[in-house]
Amino acid sequence: MPETPLTLYHTDGCHLCELAMTLLDGLNIRYRTQDICEQETLAERYGVLIPVLANSLGEELCWPFDEQQVKRFTGA
């Protein structure tokens, strides 16, 4: 498990975001969620990219991603 906190940028009703959450949950990856609709700057930045998994180092993994990519990104 990485020491770096992870954030999954998403929004309600996004089926790709739901797929990403299912993937992360299946890998027992701990993450927090951030709805991009709560902040205009996030909506502008991630609007067509979500879901996006980010760490506190500023690195991002944009959809589509799979199990192997998540493992490499998180060090899991």
N, C-alpha and C positions, 0 to 999 in steps of 0.2 A: 504494500500500500504506500503510495507516495506521501511524503510529508507536505507537499505543496497542495493547498486547497484547490479544488476544482469547481468550476461554475459551468452549468449547462444553460446557455441562453436559449430561450424557447418562447412560445406564446400559447395560450389556450386554443384548442381546436386544431393544432398543427399535428397531423398524423405522423409526419416524419419525426417530430419531437417526441411523440409517444414511442415510436420505434427506438429512438436513441435512448430514452429512459429505460425501456425494457432491456436493451442491450447492456447498459451500464449496471442495472440492478442484477442482471444475470451473472455479471462478472464480479459482483460484490464491490463495485467501485463506489466510494463515498463521494458525494458531490452535493452542491447546493444548486437550486434553480433560480434563475432570474428571468422574469417575464419582460421581454423587450418593450411591450406596450406600456410599461410603467414609466419609462423615460424616453422622451423624444429622441435624444442622442443615440440611445441603444436601438430604437426602431429604425433610425436612419442608417446606422452602421450595419445592423444584422438583418434587416427586413427580409431580404431574399436569400440569406445565407443559412438561416436557422434550420436545424439545430447546430449550435457551435459549442464545443467543449473547450474551455480555456483554463489555464493555470495562472498562478499569481506572478509568474515570470513574464506574462504577456504573450505566451505561445498559445496558438489556437489550432484546433482540429475541426475543420468544417465538414459538414455533411456533403457527400456520403462517406461514412466511415464504418469499418467492420471491426470484429473482435480483435484481430491481430493489430490493426492500426491503433485501437484504443489501448491495448496492452503495451505497445511500444511508446505511445504518448505518455502513459501514466507510469510506466515502469512496473506494471503489475505482472 
